[in-house]
Amino acid sequence: MQENVASESGRGTVPTGRSSSLVPFLFGVAQRPELPGTVLTRLLGDFGLTEAAARALLLRMRQEGKLESVRRGRGVGYRLTGEYGRRFDRIRQGAGDPQPTWTGSFHALVYRVPESRRAFRDGLRRAAVHLGYGLLQQGVLVNLQDRSGELDLLAEPPEDVRVFVARLEMSEPDAARAALLAWDLDDLADLYAGHVRTLDAAVRAQPTPPEPGPETLRRYAELLRAPMVDTLRAPRLPATLLPPDWPLPALWQAIQRLQQVFAGPSVAYVAGQVDAATP
């Protein structure tokens, strides 16, 4: 679902709890690994955040390990880090990420977690999904690669938790059926197809680039953030394990068409804000 970033008055507003996704979006538009805190605060203001709210957001993201701060003279610069930094890098790779080949087996994490450790179980599942795992069934996570070493929760699990690293050998047809379940590929395909329709409708309604400014930046964010974040849900699977007419390539093409209209003026506006803050 796309997020509403426009109020009746025309000034952007962001629902509470969702504004943190604006920060990596702004880094992407700025095309810079680091942004001054004053610039981030000013740009977040274009989306309806007060200066105090913007500063509180940046502080919270830093405390959560999503941002790191760097002292620059009398000011502070920010960089994406942790999971946000990794997700940002994955989005930038985008459609250029090569598809793997089916080798005959999935890597699997088989776990048994008592109900009293629900928080651990949910945290493990969430962290694994961020690393590209799919949930084949309760207690079984699968991936093409063994990324168990990147799961910090497995370093010192509770004594009553059991986690086993295994390989699940399958024929290619069985692997395709397993992938459909593990990553909810049918639902994901419907989601991507819906994004394609929305983006193409926006381009038809605005076939030429608008003027640089906060309204253009807000509209770009409204259209682009949800599809870009949802591309992270796509597993890196061989084409033979994906459903017929898998719409992710079409979504990347629709994103490119949208960028041809909105990216230029949005980049120009953000660059102007950065230049104005640079001594």
Contacts in CASP RR format, 6 or more apart in sequence:
PFRMAT RR
TARGET T0000
AUTHOR 0000-0000-0000
METHOD contacts of the structure
MODEL  1
MQENVASESGRGTVPTGRSSSLVPFLFGVAQRPELPGTVLTRLLGDFGLT
EAAARALLLRMRQEGKLESVRRGRGVGYRLTGEYGRRFDRIRQGAGDPQP
TWTGSFHALVYRVPESRRAFRDGLRRAAVHLGYGLLQQGVLVNLQDRSGE
LDLLAEPPEDVRVFVARLEMSEPDAARAALLAWDLDDLADLYAGHVRTLD
AAVRAQPTPPEPGPETLRRYAELLRAPMVDTLRAPRLPATLLPPDWPLPA
LWQAIQRLQQVFAGPSVAYVAGQVDAATP
1 226 0 8 1.000
2 198 0 8 1.000
2 222 0 8 1.000
2 223 0 8 1.000
2 225 0 8 1.000
2 226 0 8 1.000
3 14 0 8 1.000
3 15 0 8 1.000
3 18 0 8 1.000
3 21 0 8 1.000
3 222 0 8 1.000
3 225 0 8 1.000
3 226 0 8 1.000
4 13 0 8 1.000
4 15 0 8 1.000
4 222 0 8 1.000
5 12 0 8 1.000
5 13 0 8 1.000
5 14 0 8 1.000
5 47 0 8 1.000
5 218 0 8 1.000
5 221 0 8 1.000
5 222 0 8 1.000
6 12 0 8 1.000
6 13 0 8 1.000
6 218 0 8 1.000
6 219 0 8 1.000
6 222 0 8 1.000
7 13 0 8 1.000
7 48 0 8 1.000
10 215 0 8 1.000
11 48 0 8 1.000
12 46 0 8 1.000
12 47 0 8 1.000
12 48 0 8 1.000
12 214 0 8 1.000
12 218 0 8 1.000
13 47 0 8 1.000
13 48 0 8 1.000
14 22 0 8 1.000
14 47 0 8 1.000
14 48 0 8 1.000
14 49 0 8 1.000
19 44 0 8 1.000
19 47 0 8 1.000
19 49 0 8 1.000
19 53 0 8 1.000
19 57 0 8 1.000
20 57 0 8 1.000
20 60 0 8 1.000
20 61 0 8 1.000
20 66 0 8 1.000
21 225 0 8 1.000
21 229 0 8 1.000
22 44 0 8 1.000
22 47 0 8 1.000
22 221 0 8 1.000
22 225 0 8 1.000
23 40 0 8 1.000
23 44 0 8 1.000
23 57 0 8 1.000
23 58 0 8 1.000
23 61 0 8 1.000
23 66 0 8 1.000
23 67 0 8 1.000
23 80 0 8 1.000
23 84 0 8 1.000
24 80 0 8 1.000
24 84 0 8 1.000
24 85 0 8 1.000
24 87 0 8 1.000
24 88 0 8 1.000
24 91 0 8 1.000
25 221 0 8 1.000
25 224 0 8 1.000
25 225 0 8 1.000
25 228 0 8 1.000
26 35 0 8 1.000
26 40 0 8 1.000
26 43 0 8 1.000
26 44 0 8 1.000
26 270 0 8 1.000
27 33 0 8 1.000
27 35 0 8 1.000
27 80 0 8 1.000
27 88 0 8 1.000
28 88 0 8 1.000
28 92 0 8 1.000
29 217 0 8 1.000
29 220 0 8 1.000
29 263 0 8 1.000
29 266 0 8 1.000
29 267 0 8 1.000
29 270 0 8 1.000
30 39 0 8 1.000
30 267 0 8 1.000
30 270 0 8 1.000
30 271 0 8 1.000
30 274 0 8 1.000
31 267 0 8 1.000
32 274 0 8 1.000
33 79 0 8 1.000
33 80 0 8 1.000
34 70 0 8 1.000
34 77 0 8 1.000
34 78 0 8 1.000
34 79 0 8 1.000
35 77 0 8 1.000
35 78 0 8 1.000
35 274 0 8 1.000
36 72 0 8 1.000
36 75 0 8 1.000
36 76 0 8 1.000
36 77 0 8 1.000
36 78 0 8 1.000
36 274 0 8 1.000
36 277 0 8 1.000
36 278 0 8 1.000
37 58 0 8 1.000
37 75 0 8 1.000
37 76 0 8 1.000
37 77 0 8 1.000
37 78 0 8 1.000
38 75 0 8 1.000
38 277 0 8 1.000
39 273 0 8 1.000
39 274 0 8 1.000
39 277 0 8 1.000
40 54 0 8 1.000
40 58 0 8 1.000
40 78 0 8 1.000
41 51 0 8 1.000
41 54 0 8 1.000
41 55 0 8 1.000
41 58 0 8 1.000
42 273 0 8 1.000
42 277 0 8 1.000
43 217 0 8 1.000
43 270 0 8 1.000
43 273 0 8 1.000
44 53 0 8 1.000
44 54 0 8 1.000
44 57 0 8 1.000
45 51 0 8 1.000
45 54 0 8 1.000
46 214 0 8 1.000
46 217 0 8 1.000
46 218 0 8 1.000
47 218 0 8 1.000
47 221 0 8 1.000
49 57 0 8 1.000
58 67 0 8 1.000
58 78 0 8 1.000
61 67 0 8 1.000
61 84 0 8 1.000
62 68 0 8 1.000
62 69 0 8 1.000
62 78 0 8 1.000
65 81 0 8 1.000
65 82 0 8 1.000
65 84 0 8 1.000
66 80 0 8 1.000
66 81 0 8 1.000
66 82 0 8 1.000
66 83 0 8 1.000
66 84 0 8 1.000
66 85 0 8 1.000
67 78 0 8 1.000
67 79 0 8 1.000
67 80 0 8 1.000
67 81 0 8 1.000
67 84 0 8 1.000
68 78 0 8 1.000
68 79 0 8 1.000
68 81 0 8 1.000
69 76 0 8 1.000
69 77 0 8 1.000
69 78 0 8 1.000
70 76 0 8 1.000
70 77 0 8 1.000
70 78 0 8 1.000
70 79 0 8 1.000
71 77 0 8 1.000
80 88 0 8 1.000
83 130 0 8 1.000
87 130 0 8 1.000
87 232 0 8 1.000
90 97 0 8 1.000
90 232 0 8 1.000
91 228 0 8 1.000
91 229 0 8 1.000
91 231 0 8 1.000
91 232 0 8 1.000
94 231 0 8 1.000
94 252 0 8 1.000
95 249 0 8 1.000
95 252 0 8 1.000
97 236 0 8 1.000
99 236 0 8 1.000
99 237 0 8 1.000
99 238 0 8 1.000
99 239 0 8 1.000
100 144 0 8 1.000
100 236 0 8 1.000
100 237 0 8 1.000
100 238 0 8 1.000
101 238 0 8 1.000
102 172 0 8 1.000
102 175 0 8 1.000
102 238 0 8 1.000
102 240 0 8 1.000
102 241 0 8 1.000
103 144 0 8 1.000
104 169 0 8 1.000
104 170 0 8 1.000
104 171 0 8 1.000
104 172 0 8 1.000
104 175 0 8 1.000
105 167 0 8 1.000
105 168 0 8 1.000
105 169 0 8 1.000
105 170 0 8 1.000
106 136 0 8 1.000
106 142 0 8 1.000
106 143 0 8 1.000
106 144 0 8 1.000
106 167 0 8 1.000
106 168 0 8 1.000
106 170 0 8 1.000
106 175 0 8 1.000
106 178 0 8 1.000
107 142 0 8 1.000
107 143 0 8 1.000
107 144 0 8 1.000
107 145 0 8 1.000
107 146 0 8 1.000
107 147 0 8 1.000
107 148 0 8 1.000
107 165 0 8 1.000
107 166 0 8 1.000
107 167 0 8 1.000
107 168 0 8 1.000
108 136 0 8 1.000
108 140 0 8 1.000
108 141 0 8 1.000
108 142 0 8 1.000
108 143 0 8 1.000
108 165 0 8 1.000
108 166 0 8 1.000
108 167 0 8 1.000
108 168 0 8 1.000
109 128 0 8 1.000
109 133 0 8 1.000
109 140 0 8 1.000
109 141 0 8 1.000
109 142 0 8 1.000
109 148 0 8 1.000
109 163 0 8 1.000
109 164 0 8 1.000
109 165 0 8 1.000
109 166 0 8 1.000
110 139 0 8 1.000
110 140 0 8 1.000
110 163 0 8 1.000
110 164 0 8 1.000
110 165 0 8 1.000
110 166 0 8 1.000
111 121 0 8 1.000
111 124 0 8 1.000
111 139 0 8 1.000
111 140 0 8 1.000
111 141 0 8 1.000
111 161 0 8 1.000
111 162 0 8 1.000
111 163 0 8 1.000
111 164 0 8 1.000
112 139 0 8 1.000
112 161 0 8 1.000
112 162 0 8 1.000
112 163 0 8 1.000
113 120 0 8 1.000
113 121 0 8 1.000
113 124 0 8 1.000
113 139 0 8 1.000
113 161 0 8 1.000
113 162 0 8 1.000
114 160 0 8 1.000
114 161 0 8 1.000
116 160 0 8 1.000
117 158 0 8 1.000
117 160 0 8 1.000
117 161 0 8 1.000
120 153 0 8 1.000
120 157 0 8 1.000
120 158 0 8 1.000
120 161 0 8 1.000
123 153 0 8 1.000
124 151 0 8 1.000
124 153 0 8 1.000
124 154 0 8 1.000
124 163 0 8 1.000
125 135 0 8 1.000
125 141 0 8 1.000
127 151 0 8 1.000
127 152 0 8 1.000
127 153 0 8 1.000
128 134 0 8 1.000
128 141 0 8 1.000
128 143 0 8 1.000
128 147 0 8 1.000
128 151 0 8 1.000
129 135 0 8 1.000
131 143 0 8 1.000
131 147 0 8 1.000
131 150 0 8 1.000
131 151 0 8 1.000
132 143 0 8 1.000
132 147 0 8 1.000
132 235 0 8 1.000
132 236 0 8 1.000
133 141 0 8 1.000
133 142 0 8 1.000
133 143 0 8 1.000
133 147 0 8 1.000
134 141 0 8 1.000
134 142 0 8 1.000
134 143 0 8 1.000
134 182 0 8 1.000
134 183 0 8 1.000
134 235 0 8 1.000
135 141 0 8 1.000
135 182 0 8 1.000
136 142 0 8 1.000
136 178 0 8 1.000
136 181 0 8 1.000
136 182 0 8 1.000
137 181 0 8 1.000
142 168 0 8 1.000
142 178 0 8 1.000
142 182 0 8 1.000
143 235 0 8 1.000
144 235 0 8 1.000
144 236 0 8 1.000
144 237 0 8 1.000
146 165 0 8 1.000
148 154 0 8 1.000
148 165 0 8 1.000
154 163 0 8 1.000
157 163 0 8 1.000
168 178 0 8 1.000
170 178 0 8 1.000
172 240 0 8 1.000
172 241 0 8 1.000
175 241 0 8 1.000
176 240 0 8 1.000
176 241 0 8 1.000
176 242 0 8 1.000
179 185 0 8 1.000
179 235 0 8 1.000
179 237 0 8 1.000
179 241 0 8 1.000
179 242 0 8 1.000
180 186 0 8 1.000
180 243 0 8 1.000
182 235 0 8 1.000
183 233 0 8 1.000
183 235 0 8 1.000
183 237 0 8 1.000
185 242 0 8 1.000
185 243 0 8 1.000
185 246 0 8 1.000
186 243 0 8 1.000
188 233 0 8 1.000
188 234 0 8 1.000
189 243 0 8 1.000
189 245 0 8 1.000
189 246 0 8 1.000
189 247 0 8 1.000
191 230 0 8 1.000
192 227 0 8 1.000
192 230 0 8 1.000
192 234 0 8 1.000
192 247 0 8 1.000
192 248 0 8 1.000
192 250 0 8 1.000
192 251 0 8 1.000
193 247 0 8 1.000
193 250 0 8 1.000
195 226 0 8 1.000
195 227 0 8 1.000
195 230 0 8 1.000
195 251 0 8 1.000
195 254 0 8 1.000
196 247 0 8 1.000
196 250 0 8 1.000
196 251 0 8 1.000
196 254 0 8 1.000
198 223 0 8 1.000
198 227 0 8 1.000
199 223 0 8 1.000
199 227 0 8 1.000
199 251 0 8 1.000
199 254 0 8 1.000
199 255 0 8 1.000
199 257 0 8 1.000
199 258 0 8 1.000
200 254 0 8 1.000
200 257 0 8 1.000
202 223 0 8 1.000
202 258 0 8 1.000
203 254 0 8 1.000
203 257 0 8 1.000
203 258 0 8 1.000
203 261 0 8 1.000
206 261 0 8 1.000
206 262 0 8 1.000
207 261 0 8 1.000
208 261 0 8 1.000
209 260 0 8 1.000
209 261 0 8 1.000
209 262 0 8 1.000
209 264 0 8 1.000
209 265 0 8 1.000
210 216 0 8 1.000
210 219 0 8 1.000
210 261 0 8 1.000
210 262 0 8 1.000
210 265 0 8 1.000
211 265 0 8 1.000
212 264 0 8 1.000
212 265 0 8 1.000
212 266 0 8 1.000
212 268 0 8 1.000
212 269 0 8 1.000
213 265 0 8 1.000
213 266 0 8 1.000
213 269 0 8 1.000
214 269 0 8 1.000
216 262 0 8 1.000
216 265 0 8 1.000
216 266 0 8 1.000
216 269 0 8 1.000
217 266 0 8 1.000
217 269 0 8 1.000
217 270 0 8 1.000
219 262 0 8 1.000
220 258 0 8 1.000
220 262 0 8 1.000
220 263 0 8 1.000
220 266 0 8 1.000
223 258 0 8 1.000
223 262 0 8 1.000
224 255 0 8 1.000
224 258 0 8 1.000
224 259 0 8 1.000
224 262 0 8 1.000
227 251 0 8 1.000
227 254 0 8 1.000
227 255 0 8 1.000
228 255 0 8 1.000
231 248 0 8 1.000
231 251 0 8 1.000
231 252 0 8 1.000
234 248 0 8 1.000
239 246 0 8 1.000
END
